[in-house]
Amino acid sequence: MASNKGRAYFALLGYHFNPDDITRLLGIEPTSVDAAGAYSGLDKPVISSWELSTETITGEVDVFALTDIIVKRLEPIKEKIVEVCKSHNLSPRLGVALTLSVDKNESNPEVGFGARTIRFLADTGSFINMEYTLSERI
């Protein structure tokens, strides 16, 4: 059977912005970007994204620890995050992506956020995004 998998990420999403500008303003390299919106016409809004993610963990997935890794990296620049969200009209979000095992013997990850993460979310005006899928039988 497949094991549980999970990762946490922080993303900035918006229309018609260049993620390279966000990297320059925040001074931190993202894990991934999508610049589709930077090159689209104003008549057809397309979303761009800037994302910082943990590695995908397999087995025992600790959502508290994964989100804490992201928050610790971003806390020193949270004022910059608020500024770029205002100046570029971006939507900040902290996400957790889980693939849950269908094996009844596999443990279920506890999903929640610690006080530090909740404080960061409030200070930056971030949304929470939870994604989950079920693993396929092997």
matplotlib code that plots the C-alpha trace (Angstrom):
import matplotlib.pyplot as plt

x = [0.0, 1.0, 2.1, 0.8, 2.5, 2.4, 3.9, 3.2, 3.6, 3.1, 1.8, 1.1, -1.5, -2.7, -3.5, -0.9, 2.2, 5.7, 6.9, 10.5, 9.5, 8.1, 11.4, 13.4, 11.1, 11.0, 14.6, 13.9, 14.0, 10.7, 10.4, 8.2, 6.6, 4.0, 4.3, 1.4, -0.4, 2.5, 2.3, -1.5, -3.7, -5.9, -9.0, -8.4, -7.1, -4.7, -3.3, 0.4, 1.9, 4.9, 5.4, 7.7, 7.2, 8.7, 9.8, 7.1, 7.3, 6.3, 5.1, 4.5, 3.2, 3.3, 1.3, 2.2, 6.0, 5.6, 3.8, 6.2, 9.1, 7.5, 6.5, 10.0, 11.4, 8.9, 8.5, 11.5, 9.9, 6.2, 6.1, 7.5, 4.8, 2.1, 3.6, 3.9, 0.4, -0.9, 1.2, 0.6, -3.0, -1.9, -3.7, -1.5, -2.2, -0.7, -1.5, -1.1, -1.2, -1.9, -2.1, -3.8, -3.2, -6.1, -4.4, -6.4, -3.2, -1.6, -1.9, -4.0, -2.1, -3.3, -4.1, -3.9, -1.8, 0.2, -0.1, 3.0, 1.4, -1.9, -0.3, 1.6, -1.6, -3.4, -0.4, -0.2, -3.9, -3.4, -6.0, -5.6, -5.8, -6.1, -5.8, -6.1, -6.3, -6.5, -3.6, -4.2, -3.8, -0.4]
y = [0.0, 3.6, 5.7, 9.1, 12.1, 15.7, 19.1, 22.7, 25.8, 29.5, 31.1, 34.5, 34.6, 37.3, 38.6, 40.1, 40.1, 38.9, 36.5, 37.6, 41.0, 39.4, 37.4, 40.6, 42.5, 39.7, 38.7, 35.0, 32.4, 30.6, 26.8, 27.4, 30.2, 30.5, 33.7, 33.0, 36.1, 38.4, 37.9, 37.7, 40.4, 42.4, 41.1, 37.6, 37.6, 34.8, 34.1, 34.1, 32.5, 32.7, 29.7, 28.6, 24.9, 22.2, 18.9, 16.3, 14.0, 10.4, 8.2, 10.1, 13.5, 16.2, 19.2, 21.2, 20.8, 21.3, 24.6, 25.7, 25.2, 27.6, 30.2, 30.3, 31.1, 33.8, 35.5, 37.8, 39.2, 39.3, 43.1, 42.8, 40.2, 42.5, 45.4, 43.3, 41.9, 45.5, 46.9, 44.0, 43.1, 39.6, 36.9, 35.2, 31.7, 28.9, 25.5, 21.9, 19.3, 15.7, 12.4, 10.0, 6.3, 4.0, 1.4, 1.0, 0.2, 3.6, 6.4, 9.4, 12.7, 15.2, 18.4, 21.7, 24.8, 26.0, 29.5, 30.7, 29.8, 31.3, 34.5, 34.7, 34.0, 36.8, 39.3, 38.7, 38.3, 34.9, 32.3, 28.6, 26.1, 22.4, 20.0, 16.2, 13.2, 9.5, 7.3, 4.5, 0.9, -0.4]
z = [0.0, -0.5, 2.4, 3.4, 1.7, 2.5, 2.0, 3.2, 1.0, 1.1, -2.1, -3.5, -6.3, -8.5, -11.9, -14.3, -12.1, -12.7, -10.0, -10.5, -9.2, -6.0, -5.6, -5.9, -3.4, -0.8, -1.2, -1.0, -3.7, -4.3, -4.9, -7.9, -10.0, -12.7, -14.7, -17.0, -15.9, -16.5, -20.2, -20.7, -22.1, -19.8, -21.6, -20.3, -16.7, -16.0, -12.5, -11.8, -8.6, -6.4, -4.1, -1.3, -0.4, 1.9, 0.4, 0.1, 3.2, 2.9, 5.9, 9.1, 8.0, 10.7, 9.4, 12.5, 11.7, 8.0, 8.3, 11.1, 8.6, 6.2, 8.8, 10.3, 6.9, 6.2, 9.6, 9.2, 6.0, 6.9, 6.6, 3.1, 2.3, 3.4, 1.3, -1.9, -1.4, -1.3, -4.1, -6.5, -5.3, -4.4, -2.3, 0.2, 1.4, 3.4, 2.0, 2.9, 0.2, 1.5, -0.3, 2.2, 2.2, 1.7, 3.9, 7.1, 8.9, 8.0, 10.5, 9.7, 9.9, 12.5, 10.7, 12.6, 13.1, 16.0, 17.6, 15.7, 12.4, 13.3, 14.3, 11.0, 9.0, 10.9, 10.5, 6.8, 6.1, 4.6, 3.6, 4.5, 1.6, 2.4, -0.5, -0.2, -2.4, -1.7, -2.8, -5.2, -4.2, -5.3]

ax = plt.figure().add_subplot(projection="3d")
ax.plot(x, y, z, "-o")
ax.set_aspect("equal")
plt.show()
